[in-house]
Amino acid sequence: MGIIVANLFITLDGVYQAPGGREEDPTDGFAFGGWQAPVSDDEAGADIAAAIDRMDALLLGRKTYDIFASYWPHQSDEIAGVLNRVPKFVVSGSLTDPGWEGTTVLPDPAAAGELRRQYDEVQMFGSGELIRSLLAADVLDRLHLWLYPVALGQGKRLFDAGTVPSTFRLAEPVRSFPKGAVSLVYERAGDVETREMDAT
């Protein structure tokens, strides 16, 4: 049985919107598209590239798929080579004719969970809404957050209203990078428990 790993570039205040460029996702007048590059570095980039190299298949939500499909088929670097070569899956209830070669449309998160029977490591990038849906369906195996030292005060947040209460455990050692980013890999650990703090 394989695993599904969701990779997300995220700010200190939980925003994942448009890390890669100003025009990537200007929804709701988002003013900070391209926030990732100034706080990234070669070591963080190598870590991201290593995650891409490990993937056997790519899974995306519809909005992120549209962003990727408009960009990566026209690139020729090593990352583009991987993304254009591997099987791609997009969860969508409306897309019928995906334009990116090698793409299959899946109807719902449960269908995405079945990919673990076919592939060793299914990687996701972005796709915050799909991450929440996969967590709700309990078919996401790992959540890999690249946490950057930026706070924006606006934008799409991963754990927004409607998040299923959950606890997580670290699945890999924490890694830090020269410009202050941190790599955090979590696995689901169960329901949220509450208790009073012991007096000290």
Rosetta blueprint (number, residue, H / E / L):
1 M L
2 G L
3 I E
4 I E
5 V E
6 A E
7 N E
8 L E
9 F E
10 I E
11 T E
12 L L
13 D L
14 G L
15 V E
16 Y L
17 Q L
18 A L
19 P L
20 G L
21 G L
22 R L
23 E L
24 E L
25 D L
26 P L
27 T H
28 D H
29 G H
30 F L
31 A L
32 F L
33 G L
34 G L
35 W L
36 Q L
37 A H
38 P H
39 V H
40 S L
41 D L
42 D H
43 E H
44 A H
45 G H
46 A H
47 D H
48 I H
49 A H
50 A H
51 A H
52 I H
53 D H
54 R H
55 M L
56 D L
57 A E
58 L E
59 L E
60 L E
61 G E
62 R H
63 K H
64 T H
65 Y H
66 D H
67 I H
68 F H
69 A H
70 S H
71 Y H
72 W H
73 P H
74 H H
75 Q L
76 S L
77 D L
78 E H
79 I H
80 A H
81 G H
82 V H
83 L H
84 N H
85 R H
86 V L
87 P L
88 K E
89 F E
90 V E
91 V E
92 S L
93 G L
94 S L
95 L L
96 T L
97 D L
98 P L
99 G L
100 W L
101 E L
102 G L
103 T E
104 T E
105 V E
106 L E
107 P L
108 D L
109 P H
110 A H
111 A H
112 A H
113 G H
114 E H
115 L H
116 R H
117 R H
118 Q L
119 Y L
120 D L
121 E E
122 V E
123 Q E
124 M E
125 F E
126 G L
127 S L
128 G H
129 E H
130 L H
131 I H
132 R H
133 S H
134 L H
135 L H
136 A H
137 A L
138 D L
139 V L
140 L L
141 D L
142 R E
143 L E
144 H E
145 L E
146 W E
147 L E
148 Y E
149 P L
150 V L
151 A L
152 L L
153 G L
154 Q L
155 G L
156 K L
157 R E
158 L L
159 F L
160 D L
161 A L
162 G L
163 T L
164 V L
165 P L
166 S L
167 T E
168 F E
169 R E
170 L E
171 A L
172 E L
173 P L
174 V L
175 R E
176 S E
177 F L
178 P L
179 K L
180 G L
181 A L
182 V E
183 S E
184 L E
185 V E
186 Y E
187 E E
188 R E
189 A E
190 G E
191 D L
192 V L
193 E L
194 T L
195 R L
196 E L
197 M L
198 D L
199 A L
200 T L
